[in-house]
Amino acid sequence: MTEPSSYVLENARIVLADRMIERGYVAVENGLIAEIGEGTAPLRGFDIGGDLLLPGLVELHTDHLEAHYTPRPKVHWDPLAAVISYDAQIATSGITTVLDSLRVWREEGAEEAGGMAGAMAEAIDKTRSAGLLRIEHYLHLRCEVPMPNVVEDAAELVGRPDVRLMSLMDHTPGQRQFRDEKKLRDYYRGKSGGMTDAQLDVLFARRLENHTRYAADNYQGLLKLAAEYGTPLASHDDTTAEHVEQSITDRVAVAEFPTTVEAAATLHDGGVKVLMGAPNLVRGGSHSGNVATAELAEAGLLDILSSDYVPSSLLLAALRLPDAAANFDLPAAIRTVSKTPAEVVGLTDRGEIAAGKRADIIRVHRAENAAAVRGVWSGGRRVA
């Protein structure tokens, strides 16, 4: 059955970038939004039944693809099947544009960082070319700065046309997100199937040595790569004044998960978009003991939400944000998961329900402080 290229979604509550339409319609033609109107649609269309119509969500940082490719420690699933199941989960979470976060470093003794970025990028290419994907996929290269081969590994991928973001990370024990080494030990015991303290001692000692030997030169090498290819940069877990100053000086576009109010405030004042975790907001706090997303939102320091490790959290957090922070109404909350993240990586053709934009639209039903995605359109095509 051939899908219509032109249609109307009517009887909907529509969330625009700056206001709500309590009852209106959206007309779509050839994959683009042609018209938005209030009241009764001039032509009969698909009755949305009073549900919300939102722009398709835009996700800048999710490493959830790894959960599909390595569903158990040391178990690698078929890469094409992993991408297809991941794509379906992302789409039904209301996300129509995703930057798949790929770890581009390799580290002996750490199972979750096994140099899988190239294989995953190839699998995304193959499924995209075969028409097996529902939504738009781009790449986010996650670069662990102290790793010995990270610059060479990043150089193999950064020239791809689908790379939209490169993050500069440093998870050296005692720094940034894991200033408390005990929390890092707890993280790895759960993440890696129960590493012993002796094994962690070896891992941490090697990471400290790598930081001393490689971090400074690698950081400059990654900056050079990003500049050469015009790739936006993200900092990660900025904590100290030195971290923040470095991020602003190096003109990063987005600061992922700053760990304190002070760091977020200085970054925000410096023109850097502040990204925080949607799971943090839904749970009511950080699992690492760092600053809460809601606290930054209340202080006017939140620009972008990311689902991080729970894809469905992106929509839920955006819908709950107005209750968590009085300075956010629903349109402002939805901007944190649509228009703002799209713009920060140069995707200006999407991210809002507006005439001439891509028809990336989701239908959402709310009840009992929860939400269900009832329909997803990507480029005007119904995909879920």
MARTOR-735203 format. One record per residue (C-alpha): z, y, x. Coordinates in Angstrom, 2 decimals, decimal comma. Last residue first. Example, Ala and Ser with C-alpha at 12.3 -4.5 7.8 and 13.67 -1.06 7.14 Angstrom:
NODE       z       y       x
NODE    7,14   -1,06   13,67
NODE    7,80   -4,50   12,30
! end
This chain:
NODE       z       y       x
NODE   14,06    3,89    5,69
NODE   10,78    4,89    7,38
NODE    9,08    7,08    4,77
NODE    6,39    8,99    6,62
NODE    6,43   12,81    6,53
NODE    6,87   13,13   10,29
NODE    9,90   10,87    9,94
NODE   11,23   10,47    6,41
NODE   14,59    8,79    5,81
NODE   16,13    7,81    2,49
NODE   19,48    6,78    1,04
NODE   21,73    7,61    3,99
NODE   25,28    6,96    2,82
NODE   28,23    9,30    3,18
NODE   32,01    9,00    3,12
NODE   34,82   11,25    1,93
NODE   34,93    9,20   -1,31
NODE   31,32   10,04   -2,21
NODE   28,32   11,66   -0,54
NODE   24,67   10,62   -0,92
NODE   22,27   11,65    1,84
NODE   18,48   11,97    1,78
NODE   16,98   12,58    5,22
NODE   14,07   14,74    6,30
NODE   11,79   14,96    9,32
NODE    8,78   16,66    7,74
NODE    7,78   18,43   10,93
NODE    8,10   22,20   10,58
NODE    5,50   24,46    8,94
NODE    7,75   25,60    6,10
NODE   11,42   25,10    6,90
NODE   13,89   22,24    6,66
NODE   15,35   22,38   10,12
NODE   15,39   20,46   13,39
NODE   11,67   20,17   14,09
NODE    8,69   21,83   15,82
NODE   10,91   23,60   18,36
NODE   11,51   20,48   20,44
NODE   12,25   22,34   23,69
NODE   15,32   20,40   24,82
NODE   17,85   23,07   23,72
NODE   15,83   23,74   20,57
NODE   16,22   20,26   19,13
NODE   19,95   20,19   19,89
NODE   20,41   23,50   18,04
NODE   18,25   22,74   15,00
NODE   19,57   19,27   14,12
NODE   23,06   17,96   14,76
NODE   24,93   21,22   15,42
NODE   22,73   22,96   12,83
NODE   24,21   20,66   10,18
NODE   27,64   22,22   10,71
NODE   26,26   25,74   10,35
NODE   24,48   24,77    7,11
NODE   27,70   23,12    5,79
NODE   30,01   26,06    6,48
NODE   31,76   26,24    9,83
NODE   34,44   28,89   10,55
NODE   36,99   26,85    8,58
NODE   37,03   24,07   11,19
NODE   37,96   20,49   10,27
NODE   36,89   20,72    6,64
NODE   33,57   22,33    7,58
NODE   33,10   19,60   10,26
NODE   33,34   16,67    7,87
NODE   29,62   16,57    7,03
NODE   28,68   17,01   10,69
NODE   31,12   14,28   11,74
NODE   29,74   11,79    9,22
NODE   26,13   12,46   10,19
NODE   26,71   11,94   13,91
NODE   29,27    9,14   13,47
NODE   26,61    6,67   12,29
NODE   25,31    6,25   15,86
NODE   28,71    5,25   17,34
NODE   28,73    5,35   21,21
NODE   27,71    8,98   21,91
NODE   27,14   10,32   18,37
NODE   26,55   13,80   19,76
NODE   27,54   17,15   18,26
NODE   26,14   20,46   19,44
NODE   27,31   24,08   19,60
NODE   31,12   23,98   19,61
NODE   33,08   26,91   21,11
NODE   34,05   28,84   17,99
NODE   37,77   28,20   18,58
NODE   38,00   26,03   15,47
NODE   35,08   23,96   16,76
NODE   36,73   23,56   20,17
NODE   39,89   22,25   18,53
NODE   37,89   19,97   16,23
NODE   36,17   18,35   19,21
NODE   39,56   17,47   20,69
NODE   40,33   18,22   24,35
NODE   40,88   15,28   26,69
NODE   43,11   12,21   26,21
NODE   40,34    9,74   27,03
NODE   39,93    8,45   23,45
NODE   39,49   12,08   22,40
NODE   40,84   13,24   19,06
NODE   40,80   13,07   15,27
NODE   38,83    9,83   14,98
NODE   35,94   11,53   13,16
NODE   35,97   14,50   15,54
NODE   36,09   12,42   18,72
NODE   33,47   10,08   17,27
NODE   31,16   13,13   16,94
NODE   31,51   13,82   20,64
NODE   31,07   17,30   22,05
NODE   28,17   19,39   23,31
NODE   28,68   22,98   24,50
NODE   25,51   25,04   24,92
NODE   25,61   27,05   28,17
NODE   25,26   30,82   27,80
NODE   27,99   31,76   30,26
NODE   30,42   32,59   27,45
NODE   30,04   29,02   26,22
NODE   30,67   27,64   29,70
NODE   33,76   29,83   30,11
NODE   35,12   28,80   26,72
NODE   34,39   25,10   27,24
NODE   36,21   25,03   30,59
NODE   39,25   26,81   29,16
NODE   39,39   24,56   26,09
NODE   39,51   21,51   28,34
NODE   37,52   18,30   28,95
NODE   33,96   19,56   28,68
NODE   32,06   16,83   26,80
NODE   28,42   17,45   27,72
NODE   27,57   20,94   28,91
NODE   24,04   21,93   27,88
NODE   21,22   23,93   29,41
NODE   22,39   23,79   33,02
NODE   21,63   26,99   34,84
NODE   22,72   25,93   38,34
NODE   25,09   28,90   38,57
NODE   26,52   28,13   35,13
NODE   27,13   24,48   35,97
NODE   28,60   25,28   39,39
NODE   30,96   27,87   37,95
NODE   32,14   25,37   35,35
NODE   32,82   22,62   37,87
NODE   34,65   25,04   40,18
NODE   36,79   26,35   37,32
NODE   37,87   22,77   36,72
NODE   37,04   20,32   33,92
NODE   33,33   19,83   33,29
NODE   32,88   16,36   31,76
NODE   29,11   16,22   32,25
NODE   26,54   18,86   33,14
NODE   23,19   18,77   31,40
NODE   19,85   19,77   32,88
NODE   16,53   20,65   31,27
NODE   13,50   19,07   32,98
NODE   10,89   21,47   34,40
NODE    9,40   18,73   36,59
NODE   10,02   20,32   39,99
NODE   13,22   22,02   38,82
NODE   14,72   18,72   37,63
NODE   13,79   17,00   40,89
NODE   15,29   19,81   42,99
NODE   18,55   19,70   41,05
NODE   18,64   15,94   41,56
NODE   18,27   16,35   45,33
NODE   20,97   19,03   45,42
NODE   23,41   16,73   43,63
NODE   22,42   13,84   45,87
NODE   23,26   15,81   49,01
NODE   26,76   16,73   47,77
NODE   27,56   13,34   46,24
NODE   26,47   11,00   49,05
NODE   29,11   10,24   51,68
NODE   32,36   11,48   50,14
NODE   31,46   10,38   46,62
NODE   30,26    7,02   47,88
NODE   33,58    6,45   49,65
NODE   35,52    7,26   46,49
NODE   33,27    4,93   44,53
NODE   33,77    2,11   47,05
NODE   37,54    2,48   46,85
NODE   37,36    2,45   43,05
NODE   35,37   -0,79   42,94
NODE   37,61   -2,55   45,47
NODE   40,80   -1,50   43,68
NODE   39,18   -2,46   40,38
NODE   38,68   -6,01   41,62
NODE   42,33   -6,20   42,71
NODE   43,47   -4,71   39,40
NODE   41,58   -7,45   37,59
NODE   38,40   -6,83   35,62
NODE   38,69   -7,91   31,98
NODE   35,34   -8,30   30,27
NODE   33,70   -5,25   31,79
NODE   34,32   -2,58   29,19
NODE   37,88   -3,42   28,19
NODE   39,33   -3,72   31,68
NODE   37,01   -0,92   32,75
NODE   38,41    1,60   30,27
NODE   42,03    0,63   30,96
NODE   41,44    1,21   34,67
NODE   39,86    4,58   33,93
NODE   42,85    5,51   31,77
NODE   45,20    4,55   34,61
NODE   43,19    6,71   37,03
NODE   44,12    9,86   35,08
NODE   41,51   12,41   36,16
NODE   39,11   10,18   34,25
NODE   36,89   12,64   32,41
NODE   36,65   14,97   35,45
NODE   37,98   13,43   38,65
NODE   40,67   10,94   39,74
NODE   38,30    7,99   40,01
NODE   34,71    9,09   40,64
NODE   32,90    9,31   37,30
NODE   30,48   12,02   38,39
NODE   27,61   12,93   36,10
NODE   24,51   15,12   36,31
NODE   22,54   14,81   33,10
NODE   18,74   14,88   32,88
NODE   17,01   15,84   29,64
NODE   13,60   15,64   27,96
NODE   11,84   12,70   29,61
NODE    9,01   11,61   27,30
NODE    6,21   12,87   29,55
NODE    7,35   10,62   32,42
NODE    7,77   12,47   35,72
NODE   11,54   11,92   35,77
NODE   11,28    8,13   35,90
NODE   10,71    6,99   39,50
NODE   12,37   10,13   40,86
NODE   15,58    9,18   39,05
NODE   15,84    5,94   41,02
NODE   15,20    7,70   44,33
NODE   17,81   10,35   43,55
NODE   20,35    7,74   42,37
NODE   20,09    5,48   45,40
NODE   23,55    5,97   46,99
NODE   25,52    6,59   43,75
NODE   27,60    9,79   44,02
NODE   25,60   11,76   41,39
NODE   25,67    9,28   38,50
NODE   22,41   10,32   36,83
NODE   21,96    9,82   33,10
NODE   18,25   10,28   32,36
NODE   17,73   11,29   28,73
NODE   14,52    9,87   27,28
NODE   12,52   10,55   24,12
NODE   12,13    8,48   20,96
NODE   10,67    9,63   17,64
NODE   11,44    7,43   14,61
NODE   10,44    4,18   12,94
NODE    9,28    2,21   15,96
NODE    6,96   -0,81   15,94
NODE    3,66    1,08   16,19
NODE    2,51   -1,04   19,14
NODE    2,44    1,98   21,45
NODE    6,05    2,83   20,57
NODE    7,21   -0,75   21,08
NODE    5,52   -0,91   24,47
NODE    6,77    2,47   25,67
NODE   10,36    1,78   24,58
NODE   10,23   -1,55   26,41
NODE    8,96    0,17   29,57
NODE   11,78    2,72   29,42
NODE   14,28   -0,10   28,96
NODE   12,97   -2,03   31,94
NODE   12,99    1,07   34,12
NODE   16,52    2,03   33,08
NODE   18,03   -1,42   33,71
NODE   19,30   -0,77   37,24
NODE   22,43   -2,85   36,78
NODE   24,98   -0,34   35,60
NODE   26,97   -2,20   32,93
NODE   27,77   -5,07   35,29
NODE   29,61   -2,95   37,86
NODE   30,12   -5,00   41,02
NODE   27,27   -3,46   43,00
NODE   26,11   -0,19   41,49
NODE   22,64    0,85   40,39
NODE   21,72    4,26   39,03
NODE   19,29    5,38   36,34
NODE   21,53    4,89   33,37
NODE   19,34    5,51   30,32
NODE   20,30    7,74   27,39
NODE   17,74    7,40   24,60
NODE   17,02   10,92   23,39
NODE   16,71   10,48   19,66
NODE   14,69   12,20   16,95
NODE   14,87   10,98   13,34
NODE   18,61   10,26   13,17
NODE   19,84    9,54    9,65
NODE   22,03    6,54   10,57
NODE   19,31    4,32    9,09
NODE   16,97    5,56   11,80
NODE   19,40    4,86   14,66
NODE   20,10    1,34   13,43
NODE   16,39    0,59   13,05
NODE   15,61    1,97   16,52
NODE   18,37   -0,21   18,02
NODE   16,91   -3,30   16,37
NODE   13,43   -2,46   17,71
NODE   14,67   -1,57   21,20
NODE   16,61   -4,83   21,55
NODE   13,69   -6,88   20,27
NODE   11,47   -5,33   22,93
NODE   14,08   -5,94   25,65
NODE   14,81   -9,60   24,77
NODE   18,59   -9,73   25,16
NODE   20,47   -9,60   28,45
NODE   23,82  -11,42   28,60
NODE   25,97  -10,66   31,69
NODE   28,77   -9,24   29,50
NODE   27,78   -9,57   25,84
NODE   25,35   -7,59   23,65
NODE   23,46   -6,41   26,75
NODE   20,17   -5,04   25,36
NODE   21,55   -4,08   21,93
NODE   24,77   -2,54   23,28
NODE   22,73   -0,77   25,99
NODE   20,68    1,00   23,32
NODE   23,95    2,63   22,25
NODE   23,86    5,01   25,21
NODE   23,53    8,00   22,93
NODE   23,14   11,56   24,10
NODE   20,71   14,13   22,68
NODE   20,59   13,08   19,03
NODE   18,53   15,10   16,53
NODE   19,26   14,53   12,83
NODE   16,50   14,65   10,26
NODE   16,78   17,88    8,33
NODE   19,03   17,48    5,31
NODE   18,34   16,76    1,63
NODE   21,58   16,24   -0,25
NODE   21,72   14,16   -3,40
NODE   21,17   15,67   -6,86
NODE   19,13   12,73   -8,11
NODE   16,48   12,88   -5,40
NODE   13,70   12,58   -7,99
NODE   10,42   11,88   -6,20
NODE    7,79   14,29   -7,46
NODE    6,49   16,00  -10,55
NODE    4,69   19,27   -9,80
NODE    5,95   22,83  -10,21
NODE    9,38   21,74   -8,90
NODE   12,34   22,86  -11,01
NODE   14,85   25,24   -9,44
NODE   14,54   26,68   -5,95
NODE   11,58   26,16   -3,65
NODE   10,63   24,86   -0,24
NODE    6,96   24,59    0,71
NODE    4,59   22,85    3,11
NODE    6,91   20,75    5,25
NODE    4,66   18,83    7,61
NODE    3,47   15,23    7,82
NODE    0,19   15,75    6,03
NODE    1,68   17,76    3,18
NODE    5,33   17,77    2,11
NODE    6,84   19,78   -0,74
NODE   10,61   20,28   -0,81
NODE   12,50   20,87   -4,06
NODE   15,47   22,72   -5,50
NODE   18,97   22,64   -6,88
NODE   21,95   23,95   -4,91
NODE   19,81   25,59   -2,24
NODE   22,16   26,06    0,68
NODE   22,03   28,63    3,47
NODE   21,32   29,35    7,15
NODE   19,37   26,41    8,57
NODE   18,54   25,03    5,13
NODE   20,58   22,34    3,39
NODE   18,86   21,31    0,18
NODE   20,68   19,99   -2,88
NODE   17,92   18,00   -4,54
NODE   16,14   17,73   -7,88
NODE   12,75   17,29   -6,20
NODE   11,08   15,68   -3,19
NODE    7,37   16,49   -3,52
NODE    4,37   14,59   -2,18
NODE    1,33   14,80    0,07
NODE    0,11   12,17    2,52
NODE    0,75    9,42   -0,03
NODE    1,66    6,02    1,46
NODE   -1,05    3,38    1,41
NODE    0,00    0,00    0,00
! end
